[in-house]
């Protein structure tokens, strides 16, 4: 007998139904059963698909009921657990597998991941061991998830997934062992070792590194290496090195040195070697850096280098260091036509101190001597102790008059050492003898300059000491002087002289106001010779008159050429004391200017202060002649001589050129600054234009701007150059305080 389904009608009555085709018929009602059949078919298909998926998994899956009896499982579960279907059917798959915890405790029916998951209502994971047939150890991970609600009464069972993780566990163990082994190796090496990721974070640092830097390991690992231990100013360059290493690029040098900061803020110098760690695809994953602390070694090397070039007693340079600088200064002077002076200082009564009071007192005198002389030196000068009681001072005079610069330095040293020395509770007057040799006036090489400075000092001592003496030539030098005179005469006739021009600028806007013409000698044998190398000889021999005439003619030719180009600066040229004795000097100058069709007012004759003011009768008429001829007149090197201000007021002078010696200690020395300010005010009071010479530093220019200097000249703004190299554009004078 077949059973027919019965349904409750919407009205609560039971109805009998019979099946007709794909429909159920009951008392006139027809119900279509096909959708329900299709749903059941779809459900069965889904179950089959799900089963196929589960069976195909590498992981094992075991479904257990609320009593933890297995309901279903896949083949991977049997394989991984090493159990049979009978073990599953018997309900003991986990205990039959012989699983045990890492401590050796076996898994039991009362203590296993599925039971804990069912009891706790939350997933439970455990990694256990089992011994496979043959004795091999396998590692099994079980993840048990409860099925059902969050309350124990409604939980319907557990789904447990099992996986063989032996390979990953063994790999992790081997990696851990390798890291431990590497760490042990790193702990015994004497160098800092750090491993960085490509971003610069610390992955590993050894004990030596921690001790060197003063950090605990946990204070470095995970932190940015560069922000933690690299000085701020070095970080950009250090990160660039890391970037190159991480990109697989070669560093310019295999070994390089950088500074690191310890936790206490001390800088240590480290010499690095680098290696990279790559993954299976060849990508850089880490950078291994080993560093040797070379701080003390570099300090020792620096100290040795210092001692090799400095005097231990006074801390001054020694002769070797001064000689190196002398060679550089001489090379520069030959290129630019500049001059160099070497001053040798010998203490006069030093032996008396040493013999009577002992070497300790003598050493104290030498140290104080070094301090007194050092206080007088300019930036760029080199003071050295030659040995015993002798000192050397090297003066790079540039375009300045070397004899004037050296004489001034010698006088100041003499004055400083004339003051008594306090030794052993008493005062002693020691004094000094000073010898000076000049390049190119006295010598053409460093050896000759040393020799002649020493001869000059001995000459000062023979005269009784307490004097400044310049080197004087003997018979051989006289022959050299005669040869120089012959070559200079040939230079005047053979077109070997050249004019160089140094610009003079307005301070307010930087515009080029004037140029000063300076003569140079292009000697075929010795190259470019500055005026200091031949003007004194020309003065003595009378050749200066021929040189002066050449200068005026060459200057007029150049001025005419510039005028055709529309360039008409004021043109300054020098007249020497001997030229001032020429009766036709002014007529010759005026004739040359007129012949080239130039305005006399464009020219400015520069005369030294001593030449103008030393002979009132002779020079006042000469100045009047120059003034009447239309030329401007400038007093050059104002302040270096002994001026009569009352007489200066009455002379037809339009320009004062402040001697460069006043500017050497500006703005550091208040006294020098006050003198410069006073000269500027004097020029204004006398109605004269003031030109300040020797401006070599920006701070000097800014001070002159503050005091209203109208015109400036110096190496900061422009050096003497051939006419084709003269820069006619405004100078970058800036503004004080800007």
C-alpha positions in Angstrom: 0.0 0.0 0.0 1.4 3.4 -1.0 1.3 6.3 1.3 0.1 9.5 0.0 1.2 12.8 1.5 -1.4 14.7 3.5 -1.4 18.5 4.0 -3.2 20.8 6.3 -5.5 23.1 4.4 -5.5 26.8 5.2 -8.8 26.2 7.0 -7.3 23.6 9.4 -9.0 20.6 7.8 -7.1 17.5 6.8 -7.3 16.7 3.1 -6.4 13.7 1.2 -4.4 14.1 -1.9 -3.4 12.0 -4.8 -0.7 12.4 -7.3 -1.6 13.1 -10.9 1.4 13.5 -13.2 3.7 16.1 -11.5 0.8 17.4 -9.4 -1.0 16.6 -6.2 -4.8 16.8 -6.4 -7.1 17.1 -3.4 -10.8 17.8 -3.6 -10.4 20.2 -6.5 -7.0 21.6 -5.3 -4.0 21.1 -7.5 -0.5 21.5 -5.9 2.7 21.5 -8.1 5.5 19.3 -6.4 8.2 19.9 -9.1 10.0 22.9 -7.3 10.4 20.8 -4.2 11.8 18.0 -6.2 14.2 20.3 -8.0 15.4 21.7 -4.7 16.1 18.3 -3.3 18.0 17.4 -6.4 20.0 20.6 -6.2 20.8 19.9 -2.5 22.0 16.4 -3.3 24.2 17.8 -6.2 25.6 20.4 -3.8 26.4 17.7 -1.3 28.1 15.7 -3.9 30.2 18.7 -5.0 31.0 19.6 -1.4 32.1 16.0 -0.8 34.2 16.0 -3.9 35.9 19.2 -2.8 36.6 17.9 0.7 37.9 14.6 -0.6 40.3 16.5 -2.8 41.8 18.6 -0.1 45.4 18.2 1.0 44.3 18.9 4.5 42.4 16.4 6.5 38.8 17.1 7.5 36.9 15.2 10.3 33.4 16.0 11.3 32.4 14.9 14.8 29.1 14.9 16.6 28.4 16.3 20.0 29.8 13.1 21.5 32.9 13.6 19.4 32.1 10.5 17.4 33.3 10.8 13.8 30.5 11.3 11.3 32.5 11.9 8.2 36.1 12.3 7.1 38.2 12.5 4.0 41.1 10.4 2.8 43.7 13.1 3.7 42.6 12.8 7.3 43.4 9.1 7.3 46.7 9.7 5.6 47.9 12.6 7.8 46.8 10.9 11.1 48.0 7.5 10.0 44.7 5.8 11.0 42.3 3.5 9.3 38.6 3.6 8.6 38.1 1.2 11.5 39.8 3.7 13.8 37.4 6.3 12.6 34.4 4.1 13.0 35.5 3.1 16.5 35.5 6.8 17.4 39.2 7.0 18.4 41.0 8.7 15.4 43.1 11.2 17.5 44.1 8.8 20.2 44.8 6.0 17.7 47.1 8.3 15.8 49.6 8.4 18.7 49.6 12.1 18.9 51.5 13.8 21.7 52.4 17.3 22.8 55.8 18.8 22.4 56.6 17.9 26.0 55.9 14.2 25.3 52.4 14.1 26.9 50.1 11.9 24.8 46.8 13.1 23.5 43.9 11.6 25.5 40.1 11.3 25.1 39.6 13.9 27.8 42.3 16.3 26.7 42.3 17.0 23.0 41.6 20.0 20.7 38.1 18.9 19.6 36.9 18.4 23.2 38.4 21.8 24.3 36.7 23.5 21.3 33.4 21.9 22.1 33.7 22.8 25.8 35.0 26.4 25.2 32.8 27.2 22.2 35.8 28.7 20.3 38.4 27.4 17.8 41.3 25.6 19.3 44.6 25.1 17.5 47.5 22.7 18.5 50.6 21.5 16.9 51.5 17.9 17.9 53.9 15.2 17.1 53.5 11.7 15.9 55.9 8.9 15.1 55.3 7.5 11.7 56.0 3.9 10.8 59.7 3.7 10.3 60.4 6.1 13.2 60.2 9.4 11.4 58.8 12.3 13.4 55.9 14.1 11.8 54.4 17.4 13.0 50.6 17.7 12.8 48.5 20.8 13.3 44.9 20.4 14.4 42.4 23.2 14.2 39.0 22.3 15.8 36.0 24.6 15.3 32.7 24.0 17.2 29.5 23.6 15.2 26.3 25.3 16.5 25.5 28.2 18.9 27.6 29.8 21.4 26.0 27.9 24.3 27.1 24.3 25.2 23.6 22.8 25.0 23.1 23.9 21.4 26.5 22.8 20.0 26.0 20.0 17.5 29.6 18.9 17.0 33.1 19.9 15.8 34.8 20.2 12.5 38.5 19.4 12.8 41.1 20.1 10.1 44.4 18.4 10.3 47.6 19.3 8.3 51.1 17.8 8.1 53.3 20.8 8.9 56.5 18.8 9.2 58.3 20.7 6.4 57.5 24.1 7.8 58.3 23.2 11.4 61.6 21.6 10.3 62.4 24.6 8.1 61.7 27.0 10.9 63.8 24.9 13.2 66.7 24.9 10.8 66.3 28.6 10.2 66.3 29.2 14.0 69.4 27.0 14.4 71.1 28.9 11.6 70.2 32.2 13.1 71.3 31.0 16.6 74.6 29.8 15.1 75.1 33.1 13.2 74.3 35.0 16.4 76.9 33.0 18.3 79.4 33.7 15.6 78.5 37.4 15.7 78.9 37.5 19.4 82.5 36.5 19.3 83.6 38.7 16.4 85.4 41.9 17.5 83.6 44.2 15.0 80.2 45.8 14.9 77.8 43.8 12.8 74.3 45.0 11.8 71.7 43.7 9.4 69.4 46.2 7.9 66.3 45.8 5.8 66.1 47.9 2.6 64.3 50.7 4.5 67.1 51.0 7.0 65.4 49.2 9.9 67.6 47.1 12.2 66.9 43.4 11.8 69.9 42.2 13.9 72.8 43.7 15.7 75.6 41.9 17.6 76.7 42.3 21.2 79.9 44.2 20.1 77.7 46.7 18.3 75.5 47.2 21.3 78.4 47.7 23.6 80.2 50.1 21.2 77.1 52.3 20.8 75.8 52.0 24.4 72.4 50.6 23.4 70.6 47.5 24.6 69.7 45.2 21.7 65.9 45.9 22.0 66.6 49.6 21.7 68.0 49.1 18.2 66.2 46.1 16.7 63.2 47.3 14.7 64.3 50.9 14.8 65.5 53.1 11.9 69.3 52.8 12.0 69.9 56.2 10.5 67.6 58.2 12.7 69.0 56.4 15.8 72.8 56.4 15.4 73.8 58.4 12.3 74.6 62.1 12.8 72.0 64.3 11.2 74.4 65.9 8.8 75.5 62.5 7.5 72.1 60.8 7.1 71.4 61.7 3.4 74.8 60.4 2.2 74.5 57.3 4.4 71.0 56.5 3.1 72.2 56.9 -0.4 74.8 54.2 0.3 72.1 51.9 1.6 70.0 52.6 -1.5 72.8 51.7 -3.8 73.4 48.5 -1.9 69.7 47.5 -1.9 69.6 48.2 -5.6 72.5 45.9 -6.2 74.8 48.8 -7.3 78.5 48.9 -6.8 79.9 51.4 -4.3 82.7 53.7 -5.5 84.9 52.2 -2.7 84.8 48.7 -1.2 85.6 50.1 2.2 84.4 53.5 3.4 84.3 55.4 6.7 81.4 57.2 8.4 80.6 58.5 11.8 78.1 57.0 14.3 76.6 58.5 17.4 76.7 56.6 20.6 73.8 56.8 23.1 75.8 59.3 25.1 76.3 61.5 22.0 80.0 60.6 21.3 81.0 60.4 17.6 82.9 57.2 16.6 84.5 56.7 13.2 83.6 53.3 11.6 85.2 51.7 8.6 82.6 49.6 6.8 82.4 46.5 4.7 79.1 45.6 3.1 77.3 42.5 1.8 73.8 41.9 0.6 71.4 39.0 1.3 69.2 37.9 -1.6 66.0 35.8 -1.9 65.5 32.9 -4.4 64.5 35.5 -7.1 67.8 37.4 -6.6 66.1 40.4 -4.9 68.0 42.0 -2.0 66.2 41.4 1.2 68.8 42.6 3.7 72.1 44.4 3.9 74.8 43.0 6.1 77.3 45.6 7.4 80.4 45.0 9.4 82.2 48.0 10.9 85.5 48.4 12.5 85.9 51.2 15.1 88.9 53.2 13.8 88.3 56.3 16.0 91.4 55.9 18.1 93.5 54.9 15.1 92.4 58.0 13.1 93.0 60.2 16.2 96.5 58.8 16.5 97.2 59.3 12.8 95.9 62.9 13.0 98.1 63.5 16.0 101.1 62.1 14.2 100.3 64.2 11.1 99.9 67.2 13.4 103.2 66.6 15.2 104.9 66.1 11.8 104.0 69.7 10.8 103.8 71.5 14.2 106.1 72.4 17.0 105.3 70.5 20.2 106.3 73.3 22.5 104.5 76.2 21.0 101.8 74.5 18.9 102.9 76.6 15.9 103.6 75.3 12.4 107.1 74.0 11.9 109.4 74.8 9.1 108.2 71.9 7.0 104.6 73.1 7.0 105.6 76.7 6.3 107.8 75.5 3.4 104.8 73.7 1.9 102.7 76.9 2.1 105.6 78.9 0.8 105.8 76.8 -2.3 102.1 77.3 -3.0 102.4 81.1 -2.4 105.3 81.3 -4.7 103.5 79.4 -7.5 100.5 81.7 -7.1 102.7 84.8 -7.1 104.3 83.7 -10.3 100.9 83.3 -12.0 99.4 86.5 -10.7 102.4 88.7 -10.5 102.1 89.0 -6.7 104.7 89.2 -4.0 105.8 87.1 -1.0 107.7 88.1 2.1 109.6 85.8 4.5 110.3 87.3 8.0 112.8 85.5 10.3 112.8 86.4 14.0 115.6 85.6 16.4 115.5 86.3 20.1 118.5 88.4 21.2 119.0 87.4 24.8 117.4 84.0 24.9 120.6 82.1 25.7 120.9 84.1 28.9 117.5 83.0 30.1 118.2 79.4 29.3 121.6 79.3 30.9 120.7 81.1 34.1 117.1 80.0 34.8 117.0 76.7 33.1 115.1 75.2 30.1 111.7 75.4 31.8 112.0 79.2 31.9 113.3 79.2 28.4 110.3 77.2 27.2 107.9 79.6 28.9 109.6 82.5 27.0 109.3 80.7 23.7 105.6 80.0 24.3 104.9 83.6 25.2 106.9 84.8 22.2 104.7 82.6 20.0 101.5 84.0 21.5 102.6 87.6 21.1 103.6 87.3 17.5 100.6 85.1 16.6 98.3 87.9 17.9 99.8 90.2 15.1 99.3 87.9 12.2 96.7 88.3 9.5 94.4 85.7 8.1 96.5 83.8 5.5 99.8 84.5 7.2 101.8 81.5 8.5 103.8 81.7 11.7 106.2 78.9 12.4 108.9 78.0 14.9 112.1 77.1 13.0 113.8 75.7 16.1 115.7 77.1 19.1 114.9 80.7 19.5 114.0 81.4 15.9 110.6 82.0 14.3 109.4 82.4 10.7 106.5 84.5 9.4 105.3 84.0 5.8 103.4 86.9 4.3 101.5 86.5 1.1 101.4 90.1 -0.1 99.4 89.6 -3.3 99.4 92.8 -5.3 100.5 94.9 -2.2 103.9 96.5 -1.8 105.8 93.6 -0.2 108.4 95.9 1.3 105.8 98.0 3.0 103.8 95.0 4.3 107.0 93.3 5.6 108.3 96.4 7.2 105.1 97.0 9.0 105.0 93.4 10.2 108.6 93.6 11.4 108.0 96.8 13.3 105.0 95.4 15.0 106.8 92.2 16.0 109.7 94.3 17.3 107.4 96.4 19.4 105.6 93.3 20.8 108.8 91.6 21.8 110.3 94.8 23.3 107.9 94.5 26.2 109.4 92.7 29.2 108.9 89.0 29.9 107.9 87.9 33.4 110.1 84.8 34.1 110.7 83.1 37.5 109.2 86.0 39.4 111.4 88.6 37.6 111.1 90.8 34.5 113.5 90.4 31.6 114.0 92.4 28.4 114.9 90.0 25.6 114.4 91.8 22.3 114.7 90.4 18.8 116.6 90.7 15.5 114.5 90.4 12.4 115.5 89.6 8.8 113.3 90.0 5.8 113.6 88.6 2.2 111.2 89.2 -0.6 110.0 87.4 -3.7 110.6 88.4 -6.4 112.8 91.3 -5.2 115.4 89.2 -3.4 114.9 85.6 -4.4 113.2 83.4 -7.0 112.9 80.1 -5.0 111.9 78.9 -1.6 115.4 77.8 -0.7 116.9 81.1 -1.7 114.2 83.0 0.3 115.0 80.9 3.4 118.7 81.6 3.0 118.4 85.3 2.4 116.0 85.8 5.3 118.5 84.1 7.6 121.3 86.3 6.2 119.2 89.4 6.8 118.6 88.3 10.4 122.3 87.8 10.9 122.9 91.2 9.5 120.5 92.7 12.0 122.3 90.8 14.9 125.7 92.1 13.7 124.4 95.6 14.0 123.8 95.1 17.7 120.3 93.4 17.5 117.0 95.0 18.2 116.6 95.9 14.5 114.7 95.0 11.3 116.9 94.4 8.3 116.1 93.6 4.7 118.3 91.3 2.7 121.2 93.1 0.9 122.8 91.7 -2.1 126.5 90.7 -2.3 128.7 90.6 -5.4 126.8 87.7 -7.0 123.5 89.5 -6.5 125.0 92.7 -8.0 125.6 90.7 -11.2 122.0 89.4 -11.1 120.9 93.0 -10.7 122.9 94.1 -13.7 121.4 91.3 -15.7 117.9 92.3 -14.6 118.6 95.9 -15.7 119.6 94.7 -19.1 116.6 92.5 -19.5 114.3 95.3 -18.3 115.8 97.7 -20.8 115.1 95.1 -23.5 111.6 94.6 -22.2 110.8 98.3 -22.6 112.0 98.3 -26.2 110.8 94.8 -27.1 107.1 95.1 -26.2 107.3 92.8 -23.2 105.4 95.2 -20.9 101.6 94.7 -20.4 98.9 96.7 -18.8 96.4 95.0 -16.4 93.4 96.8 -15.0 91.8 96.5 -11.6 88.2 97.8 -11.3 87.0 100.4 -8.9 83.3 100.2 -8.0 80.6 102.5 -6.5 79.5 101.1 -3.2 75.8 102.3 -3.5 74.9 100.5 -6.7 78.0 98.4 -7.7 78.5 100.2 -11.0 82.0 100.3 -12.4 83.4 103.8 -11.8 87.1 103.6 -12.7 90.0 101.3 -13.5 93.5 101.4 -12.2 96.2 100.6 -14.8 99.0 98.4 -13.4 102.1 97.5 -15.3 103.3 93.9 -15.7 106.4 92.4 -17.3 105.9 89.4 -19.5 109.5 88.1 -19.2 110.2 85.4 -21.8 112.5 83.6 -19.3 110.6 84.0 -16.0 107.0 84.6 -17.0 104.7 87.3 -15.6 106.7 89.5 -13.2 104.9 91.8 -10.7 105.9 95.4 -10.2 107.7 94.5 -6.9 110.1 92.4 -9.0 111.3 95.3 -11.3 110.0 98.7 -10.3 112.6 99.2 -7.5 115.4 98.4 -10.0 113.8 100.7 -12.5 113.6 103.5 -10.0 117.3 103.1 -9.1 118.5 102.9 -12.7 116.3 105.6 -14.2 114.4 103.1 -16.4 111.2 104.1 -14.6 111.0 107.1 -16.9 110.8 104.9 -20.0 108.3 102.6 -18.3 106.2 105.6 -17.2 106.1 106.9 -20.8 105.1 103.5 -22.1 102.3 103.2 -19.5 100.8 106.6 -20.5 101.0 105.8 -24.2 99.5 102.2 -23.8 96.8 103.6 -21.5 95.8 106.2 -24.1 95.6 103.6 -26.8 93.4 101.4 -24.7 91.2 104.3 -23.7 90.7 105.3 -27.3 89.7 101.7 -28.2 87.3 101.5 -25.3 85.8 104.9 -26.3 85.0 103.5 -29.7 83.1 100.8 -27.9 81.2 103.3 -25.8 83.1 102.4 -22.6 84.5 105.4 -20.9 85.6 104.7 -17.2 87.9 107.0 -15.3 91.5 105.8 -15.9 93.9 105.9 -13.0 97.7 105.5 -13.4 100.6 105.8 -11.0 103.4 108.3 -11.1 106.6 107.2 -9.2 108.8 109.6 -7.1 111.5 109.6 -9.8 109.0 110.5 -12.5 108.0 113.6 -10.5 111.5 115.0 -11.0 111.0 115.0 -14.8 110.7 118.7 -16.0 108.5 117.8 -19.0 106.4 115.1 -17.3 103.0 117.0 -17.4 103.6 118.2 -21.0 104.4 114.6 -22.1 101.2 113.2 -20.5 99.0 116.0 -21.9 100.4 115.6 -25.4 99.7 111.8 -25.4 96.1 112.4 -24.2 95.5 115.1 -26.8 97.0 113.0 -29.6 94.5 110.2 -29.0 91.6 112.7 -28.9 90.7 111.9 -25.2 89.3 114.3 -22.6 92.0 115.0 -19.8 89.3 114.8 -17.2 88.9 111.1 -17.8 92.5 110.5 -16.4 93.5 110.4 -12.7 97.2 110.6 -11.7 98.0 108.7 -8.5 100.9 109.8 -6.4 102.0 108.3 -3.1 101.4 110.3 0.1 105.1 110.5 0.9 106.0 111.7 -2.6 103.4 114.5 -2.6 103.9 115.8 1.0 107.6 115.3 1.5 108.8 118.3 -0.6 106.5 121.2 -0.5 108.4 123.4 -2.8 108.9 121.0 -5.6 105.6 119.0 -5.7 103.0 121.7 -5.2 103.9 123.3 -8.6 103.7 119.8 -10.2 100.3 119.2 -8.8 99.2 122.6 -10.0 100.4 121.7 -13.5 98.6 118.4 -13.5 95.4 120.2 -12.3 95.7 122.9 -14.9 96.1 120.2 -17.6 92.7 118.9 -16.6 93.7 115.7 -14.8 92.3 114.5 -11.5 94.9 113.9 -8.8 94.7 111.1 -6.2 96.8 110.6 -3.1 97.7 106.9 -3.1 98.2 104.8 0.1 96.9 107.6 2.2 97.7 107.0 5.9 100.9 105.1 5.3 103.1 108.2 5.5 103.2 111.3 7.7 100.6 113.7 6.3 100.2 117.4 7.0 96.5 117.8 7.1 96.8 121.5 6.8 98.9 121.2 3.7 96.7 118.5 2.3 93.8 120.9 2.5 95.6 123.4 0.2 96.6 121.0 -2.5 94.6 120.5 -5.7 93.8 116.9 -4.8 90.4 115.3 -5.6 90.8 111.7 -4.5 92.1 110.0 -1.3 92.9 106.3 -1.6 93.0 104.7 1.8 96.0 102.5 2.4 95.1 98.8 2.4 96.9 98.2 5.7 94.1 99.8 7.6 91.6 97.3 6.3 93.5 94.1 7.3 91.9 94.0 10.8 88.5 95.4 9.9 86.0 94.7 11.3 87.5 92.5 14.0 89.7 95.3 15.5 87.7 98.3 16.8 90.8 100.5 16.5 91.3 99.8 12.8 87.6 100.2 12.2 87.6 103.6 13.9 90.6 104.8 11.8 88.9 103.8 8.6 85.7 105.6 9.6 87.7 108.7 10.6 89.5 108.8 7.2 86.2 108.5 5.4 84.9 111.4 7.4 88.1 113.4 6.7 87.7 112.9 2.9 84.1 114.1 3.1 85.1 117.2 5.2 87.9 118.1 2.7 85.5 117.6 -0.2 87.5 114.7 -1.7 86.3 111.4 -3.0 87.6 108.5 -1.0 88.6 105.1 -2.5 89.2 102.3 0.0 91.8 99.8 -1.3 92.4 96.2 -0.3 88.7 95.0 0.2 89.1 91.2 0.3 86.2 90.1 2.6 82.5 90.6 2.5 82.5 91.8 6.2 84.9 94.6 5.2 82.6 95.7 2.4 79.5 95.6 4.6 81.3 97.8 7.2 82.3 100.3 4.5 78.7 100.4 3.3 77.6 101.3 6.9 80.1 104.1 7.0 79.2 105.6 3.7 82.4 104.8 1.7 81.8 105.9 -1.9 84.3 103.8 -3.9 86.0 100.5 -3.2 88.8 98.4 -4.8 90.1 95.0 -4.0 90.3 91.3 -4.7 86.8 90.6 -3.4 85.3 92.6 -6.3 88.0 92.2 -9.0 91.6 91.3 -9.5 94.0 93.1 -12.0 93.3 91.5 -15.4 94.2 92.1 -19.1 91.8 94.5 -20.8 90.0 91.8 -22.7 89.1 90.0 -19.4 87.8 93.1 -17.6 84.2 92.6 -16.4 82.3 95.8 -17.1 79.1 94.7 -15.4 78.1 95.9 -11.9 79.6 94.2 -8.9 77.5 92.2 -6.5 78.0 94.6 -3.6 74.7 93.8 -1.8 73.7 95.9 1.1 74.8 95.8 4.7 72.3 94.1 6.9 70.4 92.6 3.9 
